[in-house]
């Protein structure tokens, strides 16, 4: 798949200017009537005709490029479900507010959603540093905190956070899977790390260090999302002689890393978390940022050869029933957005939410949906099974390695699974991904 990069330049500019964390307020969602089929108002946010959920999302700020597509894509799938009868006759209304990837704003918008809008739960709140600002509040308030858009291993803590569930592969497992590849394919090479200096990057490095021999790691450089001056960090990696650099970074900072390397004539092999490597998003950012600096680059060329991972099917595989389903939904309900990895993510996690609500029953309660998830969910669009149980709220168990070629991710080898311990092996998944239901509804 080779599509043109379509990103809103005002959004991109927001990620590279002094107003990185400026945030606004937006929402989306469609309410409507429908037969309740005996459904009743069983919990906050639940009426006989509607399920109201909310989220905090980076519609502006440093994480907006690419990530701002996720909530509209989830809403597109919800509209599809609503058009096909909803959940036991109820239509999903999804309200998502902008926090600008700023934890202080996350607190404000989540309190608004819970206290003023009276949502049933928070769905897919995006970001590790942002969601950490509200996870204790949500659990103290016994508000379902479902399928966080972050792979922090911290969400998998049922004792402290009984209402919280992760969704995507956690960063420790992801670090181990990437680290296992680096150990196998780059033995003896000098390795560098470049990562976000919070639980996101630190969890990823924890996993990398479980696999990559410490003697190979010659430099560890960090960044914070509010400071785009990463030139010194890239220069330090070059000075250390790092031949391979592993990044745990959001898309904007992967793009800045590549461009800073160009200025320094430094082009190490790049291995990077899936968090920041959607090919269309990253290629578009590279072209836009270079243009702002008066240069012209080819985004597909600069992303070529990046090694990453994925826990969802590759977009170019139209024979995959999940890709076919979500592309159909995209064309009908979200056609203005590019059909990229962020859109795929948004629809896939929305599918999981519908699975959970259907399992919670005709008249769901907040405690009831927690119990439903703990009893296990079918695999769905994930390439590896979920780990959900009463003692595990983590989410997915594995991913495959991929290499970006001609603007698309190409799978390399089998889906791999592991755990979060230093001694747990990285092994191929033995099960196969189930097909998407013909109706598109769980």
C-alpha positions, 0 to 999 in steps of 0.5 A: 500500500502506497498512499499519499500522506494527508495530515493537517498542517496546523496540527503538525505545526502545533507539535513543533512550536512553543505552543506544543501543549495548547489545548482546546475542547472538542467532542463527537458523537451521535445520539439517536432513538432506537428500540430498547428491547426491554432495556432499562436505565441500569447505570450512570450513562445508560438509558433505555436507548443510549450508552454514553461514554467519554474520553480524553484525547490529544486533538491538539499538542505534540501527540496530535499528529496521527493520534487525533484520528483515533477517536473519530475512527472509534466513533465511526465504528460505533456509528456502524454498530448503531446503524445495525441495531446498537447494543441491545437496542441502545445506541452508543454516544461517544464524547471525547474532549481535547487534553492536548497531551497535558496531564493537568488538562486531562484531569479537568476534562475527565472530571467534566465527563464523569461529574457533569456529563455523567458518562458510563465509563471512560473509553480509550483515554490516550497517553501514559502521562495523561492517563496516570493523572486520572487513573486513581480518581476513576477507580476511587469513583468506580468508573469503568476505565476501559481499554486505555490507549497506552501500553504502560504495564502500570494499568495491569494492577487489579488490586489497586485499579480494579476498574482499569483495563489496558488493551494494546500490547504493553511496553515491557512485552513490546520492548522484549519482542523488539529487543529479542529481534535486535539481539538476534540480528545485530549481535556485536553492534553498538546499540543506542536508546532514544525514549520518552522520559516517563513510564511509556519510554521507561517500560519499553527500555525495561523490556529491551534491557531484558533481551539486549546485552547491556554491554552493547548499549552505548548511549541512552538518550531521553526527551520530554514532549514539551521540548522539540530540541532533540539535536543534542540527544541525537548528537550524543548517540552519534558520538557514542557510535550507536549503529542501531538506535531503538526508539520508544517515541511518539510519531512527532519525535520519531520524525524529529529524530530522523531529520536531526540525523539527516542534519548530522549525516547520521543514519543508524538502523532504526528499530522503533515501538509501534506507538510512533511508526505508522508509515503514513503518519510518520512519512507525512510528518517528515515531509511537513517538518522538512518543508517548514525548514525549507527542505523537501524530502520523500517520506516513504524513502526516509521511513524505508527500512524502519524495523517495528512491530504490530499487534494488528493486521497489516493495512496492505493485507486486504485478504484479512477480514478485519482489514476489509471490515474496517476499510468498509466502515472507514469508507462510510463513516470516516472517509475524510481521514486516511485509512492508516494505522491510527484509524485501524487502531481506533476501530479495533479498540471500539470493536473490543468495547462492543464485545465487552458491552454485549457480554455485560448483558442487556442491562449493564452495570459498571461492576458488571462490565468489569466482571464481563471483561475479567471473564475473558474476551474473544481475540477479535482484531488483535493478532494475539489473544488477550490476557484478561482475567480477574488477576490480569487487566493487561490486554494483548499478549503479543505482536509480530515484527515488521519492516516499513517498505514503500510506505507500508509495513511488511510482516517479518516472521510469526506473531510472538508472545512473551510476558513481563518477566526477565526470564520469560521467553519470546516464542511464536503464538500457536493459535491463529487469528479468528476471522471477522464476523460477516456482520461486522458486529461481535 
